[in-house]
């Protein structure tokens, strides 16, 4: 007799794995200056250390997607645990620049394996609206974990605790998710055809998948582009960057937890279209307001980007099921790749806008604010493209025949 599938335990394990990812982002950000001081590293070297996580993550996401239906989520999560553990321990005993590069790459691989295994596993453990709800709740723990990790790092730094102790904290959710996954049975795929890589690739060359692939590049940069730069820009406007970060990520976490009624009311295409409109309004406000109004802009922006990523992944799982785990990993990977590609472009925009504002005689904080807000106004183009694209998608899907419902496996 086969072992019953405990979907609830698998889901909780997945959440702790994503918390590990979030902690690796937020705690590493919190200790960056300490690492620079201790190992005498330049800003460029610190930036390259951080980029190792963004290199390891999409690589393992794509490879994990390729082998998901061959080796299964259990082995992928065992690799995730191994890489997380090695990365954490190597960071603590790195001893210098090269060790930090390698350790961060290992953590990036662990983070990518988590995405590659847990997204399709949750999609297989639940179905329909329940699947969308649980995917949103799973993805809640990325912004939620960033908030918690940032607070832990700040508290420990203020208390005089060193960066090594902070890195050890990342091991806590790592051990928890390993324990929860231990000895569990994992759900089988809803769709028989997804066991074939050929079927996956064929499904990914359909108009709907290619359309979402294109849109994902813009949804990712609409979310991560402004978040990367608004803190620096808003700090010159009288607003607190930490409060803006807390507002955005905190609201995103709450939205993902309570996503079910929104999914039921608007549907996935309705969420995407509405989100693109709110994101455009939020970025526009960031580009024009100063002081306390920046917090209101952060709220609007968070309502916009909060459900973007999980809804895109859930859309592929539900409407292009034959793309399988590979399709979900490719969608996540293009989002990460888009973020990496556009960041230096945005930096170039800031340099250009700074030169233009300086030519007008602006200096100091006034110069930084004017240049930053000019760049943010350019970034409105990202969600503006999506307003049109998701409007088309909304009406396209209304007139499209639905995909045959997948069988329910392991739903609790």
C-alpha positions as CSV (number, residue, x, y, z in Angstrom):
1,X,0.0,0.0,0.0
2,X,1.4,3.4,-1.0
3,X,2.2,6.0,1.6
4,X,-0.5,8.7,1.8
5,X,0.5,12.2,0.7
6,X,0.5,14.8,3.5
7,X,0.0,17.9,1.3
8,X,-0.1,20.2,4.4
9,X,3.3,19.0,5.7
10,X,4.8,19.3,2.2
11,X,3.4,22.8,1.9
12,X,4.8,23.9,5.3
13,X,8.2,22.4,4.4
14,X,8.1,24.3,1.1
15,X,7.4,27.6,3.0
16,X,10.3,27.1,5.3
17,X,12.5,26.4,2.3
18,X,11.4,29.7,0.8
19,X,12.0,31.4,4.1
20,X,15.6,30.1,3.8
21,X,15.8,31.8,0.4
22,X,14.4,35.1,1.9
23,X,16.7,35.0,4.8
24,X,19.7,34.5,2.5
25,X,18.7,37.7,0.6
26,X,17.9,39.9,3.6
27,X,20.5,38.8,6.1
28,X,23.3,38.9,3.5
29,X,22.1,42.4,2.7
30,X,22.2,43.3,6.3
31,X,25.8,42.1,6.8
32,X,27.2,43.4,3.6
33,X,29.0,46.4,5.1
34,X,30.5,44.1,7.8
35,X,31.8,41.7,5.2
36,X,33.3,44.7,3.3
37,X,35.1,45.9,6.4
38,X,36.3,42.6,7.7
39,X,37.7,41.4,4.4
40,X,38.7,44.8,2.9
41,X,36.4,44.4,-0.1
42,X,35.4,47.1,-2.6
43,X,31.8,47.8,-3.5
44,X,32.4,46.2,-6.9
45,X,33.6,43.0,-5.1
46,X,30.6,43.0,-2.8
47,X,28.3,43.4,-5.8
48,X,29.9,40.4,-7.6
49,X,29.5,38.3,-4.4
50,X,25.8,39.2,-4.4
51,X,25.5,38.4,-8.2
52,X,26.6,34.9,-7.5
53,X,23.2,34.2,-5.9
54,X,21.5,35.5,-9.0
55,X,23.7,33.3,-11.2
56,X,23.2,30.1,-9.2
57,X,19.4,30.6,-8.8
58,X,18.2,30.7,-12.5
59,X,20.7,28.0,-13.5
60,X,19.4,25.5,-10.9
61,X,15.8,26.5,-11.6
62,X,16.2,25.6,-15.3
63,X,18.1,22.4,-14.6
64,X,15.7,21.4,-11.8
65,X,12.8,22.0,-14.2
66,X,14.5,19.7,-16.8
67,X,14.9,16.8,-14.4
68,X,11.8,17.3,-12.2
69,X,9.8,14.6,-13.8
70,X,12.8,12.2,-14.0
71,X,14.2,12.5,-10.4
72,X,11.2,14.1,-8.6
73,X,11.0,16.9,-6.1
74,X,12.4,14.8,-3.3
75,X,15.9,14.6,-4.8
76,X,15.8,18.2,-5.9
77,X,15.0,19.3,-2.3
78,X,17.8,17.1,-1.0
79,X,20.2,18.9,-3.3
80,X,18.7,22.2,-2.1
81,X,19.4,21.3,1.5
82,X,22.9,20.2,0.7
83,X,23.7,23.4,-1.2
84,X,22.1,25.6,1.5
85,X,24.0,23.9,4.3
86,X,27.3,24.0,2.4
87,X,26.8,27.6,1.4
88,X,25.9,28.7,5.0
89,X,28.9,26.9,6.5
90,X,31.3,28.0,3.8
91,X,30.2,31.7,4.3
92,X,31.0,31.5,8.0
93,X,34.4,30.0,7.3
94,X,35.1,31.7,4.0
95,X,38.2,33.6,5.1
96,X,38.0,36.0,2.1
97,X,36.7,37.1,-1.2
98,X,37.0,33.7,-3.2
99,X,35.3,31.8,-0.4
100,X,32.4,34.2,-0.3
101,X,32.0,34.0,-4.0
102,X,31.7,30.2,-3.9
103,X,29.5,30.1,-0.8
104,X,27.1,32.5,-2.3
105,X,26.9,30.5,-5.5
106,X,26.0,27.4,-3.5
107,X,23.2,29.3,-1.7
108,X,21.9,30.5,-5.0
109,X,21.8,26.9,-6.3
110,X,19.8,25.9,-3.2
111,X,17.4,28.8,-3.7
112,X,16.9,27.9,-7.3
113,X,16.3,24.2,-6.4
114,X,13.6,25.3,-4.0
115,X,11.7,27.2,-6.7
116,X,12.2,24.3,-9.2
117,X,10.8,21.7,-6.9
118,X,8.2,23.5,-4.8
119,X,6.2,25.4,-7.4
120,X,5.3,22.3,-9.5
121,X,4.9,20.1,-6.3
122,X,2.4,22.5,-4.9
123,X,0.6,22.7,-8.3
124,X,0.4,18.9,-8.3
125,X,-0.7,18.7,-4.6
126,X,-3.7,21.1,-5.2
127,X,-5.9,22.0,-8.1
128,X,-8.0,24.9,-9.5
129,X,-8.6,27.9,-7.3
130,X,-7.1,26.0,-4.4
131,X,-3.8,25.7,-6.3
132,X,-3.7,29.4,-7.0
133,X,-4.4,30.2,-3.4
134,X,-1.7,27.9,-2.1
135,X,0.9,29.1,-4.6
136,X,0.2,32.7,-3.5
137,X,0.5,31.6,0.2
138,X,3.8,29.8,-0.6
139,X,5.2,32.9,-2.3
140,X,4.0,35.1,0.6
141,X,7.1,33.8,2.5
142,X,9.5,35.5,0.2
143,X,8.5,39.1,1.1
144,X,7.5,37.9,4.5
145,X,10.8,36.2,5.1
146,X,12.6,39.4,3.9
147,X,10.8,41.5,6.5
148,X,11.6,39.0,9.3
149,X,15.2,38.5,8.2
150,X,15.8,42.2,7.9
151,X,14.5,42.8,11.4
152,X,16.5,39.9,12.8
153,X,19.7,41.3,11.1
154,X,19.0,44.8,12.4
155,X,18.4,43.6,15.9
156,X,21.5,41.4,16.0
157,X,23.6,44.2,14.5
158,X,22.3,46.7,17.0
159,X,23.0,44.2,19.8
160,X,26.6,43.9,18.6
161,X,26.3,40.4,17.3
162,X,28.7,39.6,14.5
163,X,27.9,38.6,10.9
164,X,28.8,35.0,11.6
165,X,26.0,34.6,14.2
166,X,23.6,36.2,11.7
167,X,24.5,33.7,9.0
168,X,23.9,30.8,11.4
169,X,20.3,32.1,11.7
170,X,19.7,31.1,8.0
171,X,20.4,27.5,9.1
172,X,17.3,27.4,11.3
173,X,14.6,27.3,8.6
174,X,17.0,25.1,6.5
175,X,17.0,22.4,9.2
176,X,13.2,22.8,9.7
177,X,12.4,22.2,6.0
178,X,14.7,19.2,5.9
179,X,12.9,17.7,8.9
180,X,9.5,18.3,7.4
181,X,10.4,16.8,4.1
182,X,12.0,13.8,5.7
183,X,10.3,10.5,4.9
184,X,7.4,12.1,3.0
185,X,5.6,10.8,-0.1
186,X,5.4,13.3,-2.9
187,X,2.5,13.9,-5.3
188,X,2.5,12.6,-8.9
189,X,2.0,15.0,-11.8
190,X,-1.6,15.8,-12.8
191,X,-0.7,15.4,-16.5
192,X,0.8,12.2,-17.9
193,X,2.4,14.0,-20.9
194,X,4.6,16.2,-18.8
195,X,7.0,13.3,-18.1
196,X,8.4,13.9,-21.6
197,X,10.8,16.8,-22.1
198,X,9.7,16.8,-25.7
199,X,6.1,17.5,-24.6
200,X,7.3,20.3,-22.3
201,X,9.3,22.0,-25.1
202,X,6.4,21.6,-27.6
203,X,4.0,23.2,-25.1
204,X,6.5,26.1,-24.5
205,X,6.3,27.0,-28.2
206,X,2.6,27.7,-28.1
207,X,1.4,31.3,-28.5
208,X,0.0,31.4,-24.9
209,X,3.3,30.3,-23.3
210,X,5.4,32.6,-25.4
211,X,3.1,35.5,-24.6
212,X,3.5,34.9,-20.8
213,X,7.3,34.4,-21.3
214,X,7.4,37.9,-22.9
215,X,5.2,39.4,-20.2
216,X,7.2,37.8,-17.3
217,X,10.3,39.8,-18.3
218,X,8.3,43.0,-17.7
219,X,6.4,41.8,-14.6
220,X,9.7,40.9,-12.9
221,X,11.5,44.2,-13.7
222,X,8.3,46.2,-12.8
223,X,8.6,44.6,-9.3
224,X,12.3,44.4,-8.7
225,X,13.5,47.5,-10.8
226,X,11.8,50.2,-8.7
227,X,12.3,48.3,-5.4
228,X,16.1,48.3,-6.1
229,X,16.2,52.1,-6.6
230,X,13.3,53.7,-4.7
231,X,15.0,53.4,-1.3
232,X,18.0,55.4,-2.5
233,X,15.8,58.0,-4.3
234,X,13.2,58.3,-1.6
235,X,15.8,58.8,1.1
236,X,16.5,62.2,-0.5
237,X,12.8,63.1,-0.4
238,X,12.4,63.0,3.4
239,X,10.9,59.4,3.5
240,X,12.6,56.5,5.2
241,X,13.8,53.8,2.8
242,X,13.5,51.1,5.5
243,X,9.9,52.0,6.1
244,X,9.2,51.9,2.4
245,X,10.8,48.5,2.2
246,X,8.8,47.3,5.2
247,X,5.6,48.6,3.7
248,X,6.0,47.1,0.3
249,X,7.3,43.6,1.4
250,X,4.9,43.5,4.4
251,X,1.9,44.3,2.3
252,X,3.0,41.8,-0.4
253,X,3.1,39.1,2.2
254,X,-0.3,39.9,3.6
255,X,-1.8,40.0,0.1
256,X,-0.4,36.6,-0.8
257,X,-1.7,35.1,2.3
258,X,-5.2,36.4,1.7
259,X,-5.1,36.0,-2.1
260,X,-8.0,33.4,-2.3
261,X,-10.9,35.9,-2.4
262,X,-9.1,38.1,-4.9
263,X,-8.4,35.1,-7.1
264,X,-12.0,34.1,-6.9
265,X,-13.3,37.6,-7.7
266,X,-10.9,38.6,-10.5
267,X,-9.5,35.4,-11.8
268,X,-5.8,35.1,-12.8
269,X,-6.1,37.4,-15.9
270,X,-8.1,39.9,-14.0
271,X,-5.4,40.0,-11.2
272,X,-2.6,40.5,-13.8
273,X,-4.4,43.3,-15.6
274,X,-5.4,45.1,-12.4
275,X,-1.9,44.6,-11.0
276,X,-0.3,46.2,-14.0
277,X,-2.5,49.3,-13.7
278,X,-1.8,49.7,-9.9
279,X,2.0,49.2,-10.5
280,X,2.0,51.9,-13.1
281,X,0.2,54.3,-10.8
282,X,2.6,53.4,-7.9
283,X,5.7,54.0,-9.9
284,X,4.2,57.3,-11.3
285,X,3.6,58.4,-7.8
286,X,7.2,57.5,-6.7
287,X,8.4,59.7,-9.6
288,X,6.4,62.7,-8.5
289,X,5.8,62.8,-4.7
290,X,8.0,63.6,-1.8
291,X,7.8,63.2,2.0
292,X,4.9,61.3,3.6
293,X,3.1,60.8,0.3
294,X,6.0,58.4,-0.7
295,X,4.5,55.9,1.8
296,X,1.1,56.1,0.1
297,X,2.9,55.5,-3.2
298,X,4.5,52.4,-1.6
299,X,1.1,51.1,-0.6
300,X,-0.3,51.4,-4.2
301,X,2.9,49.9,-5.6
302,X,2.7,46.9,-3.2
303,X,-1.0,46.3,-4.2
304,X,0.3,46.2,-7.8
305,X,3.2,43.9,-7.6
306,X,2.0,41.8,-4.7
307,X,0.4,39.0,-6.7
308,X,2.4,39.3,-9.9
309,X,5.0,36.5,-9.5
310,X,2.8,33.7,-8.1
311,X,0.0,34.4,-10.4
312,X,2.3,34.2,-13.5
313,X,3.6,30.8,-12.2
314,X,0.1,29.6,-11.4
315,X,-1.2,30.7,-14.8
316,X,1.3,28.5,-16.6
317,X,0.5,25.5,-14.3
318,X,-3.2,25.9,-15.0
319,X,-3.4,27.0,-18.6
320,X,-0.2,25.4,-20.2
321,X,0.0,22.2,-18.0
322,X,1.9,20.2,-20.6
323,X,4.9,22.6,-20.2
324,X,5.3,20.9,-16.8
325,X,7.8,21.8,-14.1
326,X,10.2,22.9,-16.9
327,X,7.7,25.5,-18.0
328,X,7.3,26.9,-14.5
329,X,11.0,27.0,-14.0
330,X,11.6,28.8,-17.3
331,X,9.0,31.4,-16.4
332,X,10.7,32.0,-13.1
333,X,14.1,32.0,-14.7
334,X,13.2,34.6,-17.3
335,X,12.0,36.8,-14.5
336,X,15.4,36.5,-12.7
337,X,17.3,37.0,-16.0
338,X,15.2,40.1,-16.9
339,X,16.0,41.6,-13.5
340,X,19.8,41.0,-14.0
341,X,19.7,42.4,-17.6
342,X,17.7,45.6,-16.8
343,X,19.5,46.6,-13.6
344,X,22.6,48.0,-15.4
345,X,20.3,49.6,-18.0
346,X,18.4,51.4,-15.2
347,X,21.8,52.5,-13.8
348,X,22.6,54.0,-17.1
349,X,19.4,55.9,-17.1
350,X,20.2,57.3,-13.6
351,X,23.7,58.4,-14.9
352,X,22.1,60.1,-17.9
353,X,19.4,61.8,-15.8
354,X,22.0,62.9,-13.2
355,X,24.1,64.6,-15.9
356,X,21.0,66.3,-17.4
357,X,19.8,67.5,-14.0
358,X,23.4,68.7,-13.1
359,X,23.4,70.7,-16.4
360,X,20.4,72.6,-15.1
361,X,22.4,73.6,-12.0
362,X,21.0,71.2,-9.4
363,X,23.3,69.9,-6.7
364,X,23.3,67.6,-3.6
365,X,20.1,65.9,-2.5
366,X,18.1,68.0,-5.0
367,X,20.2,66.6,-7.8
368,X,19.9,63.0,-6.6
369,X,16.1,63.3,-6.2
370,X,15.5,65.0,-9.5
371,X,17.6,62.4,-11.4
372,X,16.1,59.5,-9.5
373,X,12.5,60.6,-10.1
374,X,13.3,61.2,-13.8
375,X,14.5,57.6,-14.0
376,X,11.4,56.3,-12.2
377,X,9.2,58.1,-14.7
378,X,11.1,56.2,-17.5
379,X,10.4,52.9,-15.6
380,X,6.6,53.5,-15.9
381,X,7.1,52.1,-19.4
382,X,7.5,48.5,-17.9
383,X,4.0,48.3,-16.4
384,X,2.5,50.4,-19.1
385,X,3.5,47.7,-21.7
386,X,1.8,45.2,-19.3
387,X,-1.4,47.2,-19.1
388,X,-1.9,46.7,-22.8
389,X,-0.6,43.1,-22.9
390,X,-2.7,41.9,-19.9
391,X,-5.7,43.7,-21.3
392,X,-5.3,41.7,-24.5
393,X,-4.8,38.5,-22.4
394,X,-7.9,39.2,-20.3
395,X,-10.2,39.2,-23.4
396,X,-8.2,36.5,-25.2
397,X,-8.7,34.0,-22.3
398,X,-12.4,34.9,-22.0
399,X,-12.9,33.7,-25.5
400,X,-10.6,30.6,-25.2
401,X,-11.8,27.1,-24.5
402,X,-10.7,26.0,-21.0
403,X,-8.0,23.4,-20.5
404,X,-9.4,20.1,-19.4
405,X,-9.3,20.0,-15.6
406,X,-6.5,18.0,-14.0
407,X,-7.3,15.3,-11.5
408,X,-7.0,16.1,-7.9
409,X,-4.0,14.5,-6.2
410,X,-3.3,14.6,-2.5
411,X,-5.6,17.5,-1.7
412,X,-6.3,18.0,2.0
